[in-house]
Amino acid sequence: MRRSKSNILFYKYYEEWIELYKVNAIRNVTLEKYYMTLKWITKLAPELKLCDLNRRAYQTLMNDYAVSHEKQTTQDFHHQVKSAVMDAVDEGLIKQNPTRKIVIKGKKPAKKKPKFLSQYEVQQLIRQLNLSDQLNWDWYILLVVKTGMRFAEALALTPDDFDFSKQLISVNKTWNYRLTTGGFQPTKNPSSVRKIQIDWQLAMQFSQMMKDLPNDKPIFVHGRIFNSTVNKRLESVCHAANIPVITVHGLRHTHASLLLFGGVSIASVAKRLGHANMTTTQDTYLHIIQELETRDNDKIMREMAVLM
């Protein structure tokens, strides 16, 4: 039985592995990534059998994928495929670990948009926003800048999520904008459920615009929502402000970077962003943390010099 199962085509094994271990165990958006990996395995190695998956065959699969993908994307592909392969090794379907000492390659990265804006650039951005007395995408952009919420988290906000007396926003759900009909869904992880403090001015502005809105309906959603719609509006504002073009997710990075440069602790930033742990925050903003450490070292040396 085990021998016959090892003769299965690798992409078939990977498909069965997804069904067995991933379906109903992870969020749909993550599950979609596994199915995309399945499509690539099917395309690149349609004849590869599980029993023939040795180190050479695995490296060939990675190399073929890397031809049309950047190194980081290839790394992610490797991690998803490796998870299934290691289970096959544990089951005795593959004799040796074929992923050992694999070399990750990839095409030259495309020029990327900046991950975050400086404080001056944020001020220029805000000056170009059309902040009328009606909620619009410009108010959405301002809210993300000031809270660091994820795209789908901010879309899911309803009047019930605002506590204006305490200047708090409760993040407890997201909006499934990928569905034509939309709909609420859980947050990315349990740590994403949080309360975010906002400044009194923002609280006052939103309280005025939401006083006649249904308490349980999203304040920004009116029909089908596309990520590209908001990003195009943001791009237009960036051009008008004469600053680098950034994405909505980049506004989240901007929020975090401004807090870190302002001296807010990593623990507080992690909690505000809804990260599962501080390691995620440290890894994401390592370049900023290193810059702050250099600045701190200079301060330390100046303080120590005074003691002489």
FENDAZI-V645423 format. One line per field, one symbol per residue. phi: phi as a letter, one per 30 degrees, with the letter a starting at -180 (. if undefined). psi: psi as a letter, one per 40 degrees, with the letter a starting at -180 (. if undefined). burial: 1 if it has 24 or more other ideal C-beta (glycine too) atoms within 12 Angstrom, else 0. A space follows every 10 residues. Layout:
phi->???
psi->???
burial->???
This chain:
phi->.ddddddddd dddddddddd ccdicbdedd dddddddedd ddddbdcdce dcdcdddddd ddddddecbd edddddeedd deeddddddd didbdbddcd hdcccldddd dcdddacddd dddddddcdc cddbdbdddd edddedbidd eddddddbed dccddchbcc cbabcdddde dikdbddeae dddaccdbdd dddddddddc dccedccedc cbjdcbeddd dddddddddd dhbedbcddd ddddeddddd ddjddddddd dddiddaddd ddddcedddd dddddddddd dddddddd
psi->dddddeeiid dddddddddd edheeiiddd dddddddddd ddddgdehid eegadddddd dddddedeii dddddddddd dddddddddd eedhdiheeh fihhaiihii hiiidiiidd dddddddeig gaeihadddd dddddedeii dddddehidd ehgddefihh heiihgedid eaiiiiidid eehihhhiid ddddddddee deihdeihee hgahhhdddd dddddddddd efiihiiddd dddddddddd deehiddddd ddefididdd ddddfddddd dddddddddd dddddde.
burial->0000000101 1111101100 0100000000 0001101101 1001100111 1111001110 1110110010 0011011101 1111111110 0011000110 0101110000 0000011000 1100110110 1000101111 1111111111 1111111110 1101000011 1111111000 0001001100 0101011100 0110110011 0010000111 1000100011 1011101100 1011111111 1111111111 1001010011 1111100000 1001100110 0100000000 00000000
